[in-house]
Amino acid sequence: MELNHLKYFYTVAKEGSFTRASRVLRVQQPTLSKMVRLLEEELSLVLFDRHKKGVRLTPAGQEVFLNCEQIFNQVDEIRSRSSYLKSELGGPLAFGATDSVATYLIPSYLNEFLKLHPKVVPSIFSGSSNLVCEEIRSEKIDFGIFFTVPDQQGFEIKQLAVVPFHLVISSAHVQNKTTLQTLIISRDIDYPKRRLFPVMEMLKKNQVSLVENLKTAITCNNLDAQKEMAKQGLGVALLPEFMVLSSFQNGNLTAFLPKKKFSYSLNLVTRKGKVLSQNALRFLELVKQKVQT
């Protein structure tokens, strides 16, 4: 089936006349009539009721018209996206991310992005969510990517993806009673007063029956450090999946309560009213696409 045959039929249907459609398409009317007739023969359908004042879609023609509408909307979208993707980017890309995101996600995403847009110059600030927010507020960076929702006013928060988390323990200490009862978590001071992501609350939300036995013994604002402490058998830690997959594969860590599902939103944070550059928008498109796969 020729796309042009569908286009000719679609235009005739929209214009309600072969004469008007031939003007729009800049095709002679006999040629246009022939192309539509070939389409009808190929489909073994009568698509138009023809009359002196023009044409009217048959029920079968209406069905084909609706399908054509979807096809040509997609064609328009492809053209638009192709033009968008071909446009060359360059200049600064300034953003922030918490340490875990900056270490485990950003390097591979930047590698792919810079292959497409080598003239972009990234500048990444890595630190706690509070520090990233200060960089955003002072306009040193355009946006931040992290899990914690800012408690302060003046920020816009959009969800980029929902990231799986795992409660992990050292594979060598799965039978150690002290390890099983010790929880390694972030410091309360690093979370907003609304307490959207304290670990104990997440465990209770997921009805982890052993939560009463888990006692907070170590608090730390660095997830990489929490991971290393868990590997040393100092306790159990709740960490994003992207941080622990390699440790699962090499056997250093194992999932504690593997049947329990944990997740949290990875957020895009900007100043209210901030208009992001094309560099930022394109990079965030890639981040959203990658983190969801």
Buried (B, 14 or more C-beta within 10 A) or exposed (E): EEEEBBBBBBBBBBBBBBEBBBEEBEBEBEEBBEBBEBBBEEBEBEBBEEEEEBBEBBEBBEEBBEEBEEBBEEEEEEEEEEEEEEEEBEEBBBBBBBBBBBBBBBEEBBEEBBEEBEEBEBEBBBBBBBBBBBBBBEEEBBBBBBBBBBBEEEBBEEEBBEBEBBBBBBBBBEEBEEBBBBBBBBEEEBBBEEEBBBBBEBBEEBEBEEBEEBEBBBBBBBBBBBBBBBBEBBBBBBBBBBBBEEBBEEEBBBBBBEEBEBBBBBBBBBBEEBEBBBBBEBBBEBBBEBBEE
